[in-house]
Amino acid sequence: MLPNPYFLLFIALFGSLSIASAQHVAPPSNLAEELCTCMGGINPDSNDRNFDLAVRQCLNAAVSQHSGEVIELLRRYPGQDRKFFMLGLVLGSALDRSCPQYPLVKDRLRLMLNSVNRNIPSS
């Protein structure tokens, strides 16, 4: 499992939240383009575990390779206490607008999350 900040980024990118659509702030283009390109290389027919791992590797690689851009984006929201969550919302919004692969990846991850949630017993 990813460290907590990356988990928030992951949830914000692929969760069902639409808060970022009101943000109209675009992340640095190299970061979004790198993430989009990486997601385009993910095999859509892979099993859930490998698909999830591939998406996480894309996130890790993009954040690592563009750390300066990530830091600059995080500085845009000095009062935000969940900076990685905000980063995920902004990136997700940018990918929704500019990455044709993103909706496919997002929908697959939502289906995976829904199946996990159905298997968790409620009390």
N, C-alpha and C positions, 0 to 999 in steps of 0.2 A: 504494500500500500504506500502511496505517496506521503511525504511529510505533510503536516497539517496545512501550511500555506498553499502547497500545490493542490491539495484536496479541494480547498476553497476555489482555486482557479478552475479546476476541473468541473466542479459543480456549476460555477457561474457560466462557463463556456457552454456546457451541454445540458444544463438544467432547463426547466420549463419557464424560467423567469423571463420577462420581457422588459425589465427596467431599463436596460441599456438602449433600447430603441429611442428613448427620450434623451439619451445622452449626446448623440450626434458628435461625439469626440472620436476621431479616428486615431488608432494607434499608429506608431511609425510603420510606414508601408513595408519595409524590409521584414519586420517581425510577422506581420499578417501574411505577406506573400510566402515567406518560408514555411509558416504553419500550414497554409493552404496547399502548397506543393507537397509537403510531407503527407498530409491527409489524402492527397490524390494518389499516393503510392500504396495506401493500405488496401489489402485484399478484402473486398466486401464479402467474400465467401468463406473467410476464415471463421473458426469457432469463436465463441464469445470471449474466452480467455485471451486468445491471441489478438483479437480485434482490440480489446481493452488495453492490452499491453502495447500494441502499436500506436494507439492514440496517446497514451502516456509518454511513450518514447518521443513522439512528435512534439508534445508540450515541453518535455525536458530539454530536447535539442534546441527548440526555438528560443526558449527562455535563456538557456546557457549561451547560445551563440549571439544573442542580441541583448545581453545583460544591460548594456548602457542604455539602450532604448527602453527596456523595462523599467529601469531606475528612473529615467526621465518621465515616463508615463505615470509611475507611482507618485512622483513629486507633484503632479498636477492636482492631486487630491490630498492636500496636507491634513485635512480634518477627518479623513476617512479612516475609521479604525480597522476596517477589514480590507486592507489594500489589495490583497491578492484576489479577493472576491470582486472588487471593483475592476481590477485588471481583466479578469475573466469576462465580466459583463461588457466591457468596452471592446475587448478582442472578439467576443462572440457577436456583438453588433456589427463590427467591421466585416467579419467573415460572412455573416448573413447577407451583407450587401455586395460582397465582391468575390466570394469563393463558391464556385458551383458544386464542389465536392462537400462542402460543409453541411448542407441540409441532410445529405445522405448519412454522413457520419453521426450527426446529431440525432437523427431519427433512430438509427440503430442503437445508439447508446441509451436513448430513452426507453426503447423496447427492452433492453437488457436490464435497466434499472427497474422498470415496472415488473418484470418477471421476478427479480430479486425481492422486491417489496411484497409481491403476492405470496412468496414462500416464507416470509417472516410471520411467525404466529403472533396474533394480537392477544393482549391480555384482557 
